[in-house]
């Protein structure tokens, strides 16, 4: 059976805002390529958002800079000199129209975008359209490591219920002092109910199971 699991915190699904880098080094689209080289080298980074009036319009990566110097096109056999391209504007070598996410985007959704589109970073756009952060594959890995550590110290509680009862159940769990680490959802039965497999911390599981049964929930295991 397939399981639909996601990163969750006490407040619900973990979002991009928790893991993104908020202090972002950027370059203006009209700045020279030489500045892009300098910023990547001095700051030891691989992704450089390109902005115009504070809004993200592109991305320059270390790979883009290598391509600018050593074209992958085999018909272009001559290696370009750094001195020939250093004054070229950043917008000439950037990847335009990058995929953007918001701080409220679920981390799982952002990770899926990175995987499916085979990219290594996502600029984060605020409600006013400005760049407010960047999320990279490294950030996803840091989140995954923390998630796996939390799983190792959590306990499992399986409950059969309809999806409409999910919010009220989470509220009851929080009231009893339980911290939701993750939630897996198994396929629904013919009656429209699904098994919600919670990984929890911070609560006496046996006492919690008894409390939920008294509240009318069908607890399958604890």
C-alpha positions as CSV (number, residue, x, y, z in Angstrom):
1,X,0.0,0.0,0.0
2,X,1.2,3.5,-0.7
3,X,1.7,5.9,2.1
4,X,1.3,9.7,1.8
5,X,3.6,11.2,4.4
6,X,4.7,14.7,5.0
7,X,6.9,16.9,7.2
8,X,4.8,18.2,10.1
9,X,5.4,20.3,13.2
10,X,3.2,21.0,16.2
11,X,1.4,23.6,14.1
12,X,0.9,21.5,11.0
13,X,2.7,21.0,7.7
14,X,6.3,22.4,7.7
15,X,6.6,25.2,5.2
16,X,9.5,26.7,3.2
17,X,9.8,29.6,5.6
18,X,11.2,27.4,8.3
19,X,14.1,26.2,6.2
20,X,14.9,28.8,3.6
21,X,17.9,31.1,3.8
22,X,16.6,34.6,4.6
23,X,19.8,36.6,4.0
24,X,20.2,36.2,0.3
25,X,23.1,37.4,-1.8
26,X,21.8,38.7,-5.1
27,X,22.9,40.4,-8.2
28,X,21.1,42.9,-10.4
29,X,20.3,41.9,-13.9
30,X,22.4,44.7,-15.3
31,X,25.4,44.0,-13.2
32,X,28.5,42.6,-14.9
33,X,29.3,38.9,-15.0
34,X,32.6,39.7,-13.2
35,X,30.5,40.6,-10.1
36,X,28.7,37.2,-10.3
37,X,32.1,35.4,-10.3
38,X,33.2,37.5,-7.3
39,X,30.0,36.9,-5.3
40,X,30.0,33.2,-5.8
41,X,33.7,32.8,-5.0
42,X,33.9,35.1,-2.0
43,X,30.7,33.8,-0.4
44,X,31.3,30.2,-1.2
45,X,27.8,29.8,-2.7
46,X,26.5,28.0,-5.9
47,X,23.3,29.9,-6.5
48,X,22.9,33.6,-7.2
49,X,19.4,35.1,-7.6
50,X,19.2,37.8,-10.2
51,X,16.8,40.7,-9.4
52,X,15.3,43.7,-11.0
53,X,14.0,46.3,-8.6
54,X,14.1,43.8,-5.9
55,X,12.0,41.2,-7.7
56,X,13.5,37.8,-8.8
57,X,13.9,37.5,-12.6
58,X,16.6,34.8,-12.9
59,X,19.2,32.6,-11.4
60,X,22.9,32.3,-12.0
61,X,24.7,29.2,-10.8
62,X,28.3,28.1,-10.8
63,X,27.3,25.9,-13.7
64,X,26.1,28.9,-15.7
65,X,29.4,30.6,-15.3
66,X,31.3,27.5,-16.4
67,X,29.1,27.3,-19.4
68,X,29.8,30.9,-20.2
69,X,33.5,30.1,-20.3
70,X,33.4,26.6,-21.7
71,X,30.4,26.1,-23.9
72,X,28.9,22.6,-23.9
73,X,28.1,23.0,-27.6
74,X,30.8,20.9,-29.4
75,X,30.7,23.3,-32.4
76,X,32.1,26.1,-30.2
77,X,35.5,24.7,-29.8
78,X,37.2,27.9,-28.6
79,X,37.3,28.5,-24.9
80,X,36.1,32.0,-24.1
81,X,38.4,34.3,-22.2
82,X,37.2,35.6,-18.9
83,X,38.3,39.0,-20.0
84,X,35.9,38.7,-23.0
85,X,32.8,38.1,-20.9
86,X,33.5,39.8,-17.6
87,X,31.6,43.0,-18.6
88,X,28.7,41.1,-20.1
89,X,25.5,41.8,-18.2
90,X,24.2,39.1,-15.8
91,X,20.9,38.8,-17.6
92,X,22.8,37.5,-20.7
93,X,23.9,34.3,-18.9
94,X,21.2,33.8,-16.2
95,X,18.4,31.3,-16.4
96,X,15.4,33.5,-16.7
97,X,11.9,33.1,-15.2
98,X,12.9,30.8,-12.4
99,X,10.3,28.7,-10.6
100,X,9.3,30.5,-7.5
101,X,7.7,29.4,-4.2
102,X,6.3,31.4,-1.3
103,X,7.2,31.2,2.4
104,X,3.9,29.3,3.0
105,X,4.6,26.6,0.4
106,X,4.7,23.2,2.1
107,X,8.3,21.9,2.3
108,X,7.2,18.6,0.8
109,X,5.8,20.4,-2.3
110,X,9.0,22.4,-2.7
111,X,11.1,19.2,-2.5
112,X,8.8,17.6,-5.1
113,X,9.4,20.6,-7.5
114,X,13.2,20.3,-7.1
115,X,13.1,16.6,-7.8
116,X,10.7,16.7,-10.8
117,X,12.3,19.7,-12.5
118,X,15.9,18.6,-11.7
119,X,16.9,21.9,-10.3
120,X,18.9,22.7,-7.2
121,X,17.3,25.8,-5.8
122,X,14.0,27.8,-5.5
123,X,13.9,31.6,-5.0
124,X,11.2,32.5,-2.4
125,X,8.9,35.3,-3.3
126,X,7.0,37.4,-0.7
127,X,3.5,38.6,-1.0
128,X,4.7,41.9,-2.5
129,X,6.7,40.1,-5.2
130,X,10.1,40.8,-3.6
131,X,12.7,38.2,-3.0
132,X,12.6,37.1,0.7
133,X,14.7,33.9,0.7
134,X,16.1,31.0,-1.2
135,X,15.6,27.2,-0.7
136,X,18.3,24.8,-1.9
137,X,18.7,21.1,-2.0
138,X,21.0,21.4,1.0
139,X,18.2,23.0,3.0
140,X,15.9,20.0,2.1
141,X,18.6,17.6,3.3
142,X,19.0,19.5,6.6
143,X,15.2,19.2,7.1
144,X,15.3,15.5,6.2
145,X,18.0,14.8,8.8
146,X,16.1,16.6,11.5
147,X,12.9,14.7,10.5
148,X,14.7,11.3,10.7
149,X,16.1,12.2,14.1
150,X,12.6,13.1,15.3
151,X,11.2,9.8,13.9
152,X,13.8,7.9,16.0
153,X,12.4,9.3,19.2
154,X,8.7,9.2,18.3
155,X,5.9,6.7,18.9
156,X,3.3,5.5,16.4
157,X,-0.5,5.9,16.7
158,X,-2.8,4.6,14.0
159,X,-6.4,5.9,13.8
160,X,-9.2,5.0,11.3
161,X,-11.3,8.0,10.5
162,X,-12.7,10.2,7.7
163,X,-10.6,13.1,6.4
164,X,-13.1,15.6,7.8
165,X,-12.1,14.6,11.4
166,X,-8.4,15.3,10.9
167,X,-8.4,18.9,12.1
168,X,-10.4,18.1,15.3
169,X,-8.1,15.1,16.0
170,X,-5.0,17.3,15.7
171,X,-6.5,19.8,18.0
172,X,-7.1,17.1,20.6
173,X,-3.6,15.8,20.2
174,X,-2.1,19.2,20.9
175,X,-4.4,19.7,23.9
176,X,-3.0,16.5,25.4
177,X,0.6,17.7,24.9
178,X,1.4,15.5,21.9
179,X,3.8,16.9,19.2
180,X,3.1,15.7,15.7
181,X,6.3,14.6,13.9
182,X,4.7,13.1,10.8
183,X,1.5,11.8,9.4
184,X,1.1,8.9,7.0
185,X,-2.2,8.2,5.2
186,X,-3.1,4.7,3.9
187,X,-5.6,4.3,1.1
188,X,-9.3,4.6,2.2
189,X,-11.6,1.6,2.7
190,X,-14.9,1.2,0.8
191,X,-16.6,3.2,3.6
192,X,-14.5,6.3,2.8
193,X,-12.3,6.1,5.9
194,X,-8.5,6.0,5.9
195,X,-5.9,4.9,8.4
196,X,-3.9,7.9,9.7
197,X,-0.6,6.8,11.0
198,X,0.8,9.5,13.4
199,X,4.3,9.7,14.8
200,X,4.1,11.6,18.1
201,X,6.4,12.9,20.8
202,X,5.7,14.3,24.3
203,X,2.7,12.2,25.4
204,X,1.9,8.9,27.2
205,X,0.7,6.9,24.2
206,X,-1.5,4.5,26.1
207,X,-3.2,7.2,28.0
208,X,-3.6,9.2,24.8
209,X,-5.1,6.2,23.0
210,X,-7.6,5.7,25.8
211,X,-8.5,9.4,25.8
212,X,-9.1,9.3,22.0
213,X,-11.3,6.2,22.2
214,X,-13.4,8.0,24.8
215,X,-13.7,10.9,22.3
216,X,-15.2,8.4,19.7
217,X,-12.1,7.8,17.6
218,X,-11.2,4.3,16.5
219,X,-7.6,3.7,17.6
220,X,-6.1,0.7,15.8
221,X,-2.7,0.5,17.4
222,X,-0.6,2.4,20.0
